[in-house]
Amino acid sequence: MANCIYDVIINEVPPQEAIVETQIEGLHIIPATIQLAGAEIELVSTISREVRLKKSLAMVKKL
């Protein structure tokens, strides 16, 4: 299975490796799976957990 947003947030996979192109021009997505539901629990003790997604997506925004 391809990478998903869980992998980006938890496993620090570069978001570029999770992006999926769609049939709509200019629309790209990063899919989510049921694993995302457990991400909050896994990040409880992580410092700056609330900005992990923001930092990851900032890399994509620069593209």
C-alpha positions as CSV (number, residue, x, y, z in Angstrom):
1,M,0.0,0.0,0.0
2,A,1.2,3.5,-0.7
3,N,2.0,6.0,2.0
4,C,-0.8,8.0,3.7
5,I,-1.1,11.0,5.9
6,Y,-0.5,8.8,9.0
7,D,2.9,7.9,7.6
8,V,3.7,11.6,7.0
9,I,2.7,12.5,10.6
10,I,3.9,9.5,12.6
11,N,6.7,8.0,10.5
12,E,8.0,11.3,9.1
13,V,7.6,10.2,5.5
14,P,8.1,13.1,3.1
15,P,4.6,14.3,2.1
16,Q,5.7,14.2,-1.6
17,E,5.9,10.4,-1.2
18,A,2.2,10.2,-0.2
19,I,0.6,12.5,-2.7
20,V,-1.8,10.9,-5.1
21,E,-2.9,12.7,-8.3
22,T,-6.6,12.8,-9.1
23,Q,-8.4,13.0,-12.4
24,I,-9.1,16.7,-11.6
25,E,-6.4,18.9,-12.9
26,G,-4.5,20.6,-10.1
27,L,-6.1,18.5,-7.4
28,H,-3.7,16.2,-5.5
29,I,-4.5,14.4,-2.2
30,I,-2.8,12.6,0.6
31,P,-5.1,9.7,1.5
32,A,-5.9,8.7,5.1
33,T,-6.5,5.3,6.5
34,I,-8.0,4.0,9.8
35,Q,-4.5,4.2,11.3
36,L,-5.0,8.0,11.5
37,A,-7.5,7.4,14.3
38,G,-4.7,6.2,16.5
39,A,-2.3,8.9,15.7
40,E,-3.4,11.2,18.5
41,I,-2.8,8.5,21.1
42,E,0.6,7.8,19.6
43,L,1.6,11.4,19.7
44,V,0.5,12.1,23.3
45,S,4.0,12.4,24.7
46,T,5.5,14.0,21.6
47,I,6.7,17.6,21.9
48,S,5.1,20.0,19.4
49,R,2.7,17.3,18.2
50,E,0.1,19.9,17.2
51,V,2.3,21.3,14.5
52,R,3.6,18.1,12.9
53,L,1.0,18.2,10.1
54,K,1.5,21.9,9.5
55,K,5.3,21.5,9.2
56,S,4.9,18.5,6.8
57,L,2.5,20.3,4.6
58,A,4.6,23.4,4.5
59,M,7.1,21.3,2.5
60,V,4.5,20.6,-0.1
61,K,3.3,24.2,-0.2
62,K,6.8,25.3,-1.4
63,L,6.5,23.0,-4.4
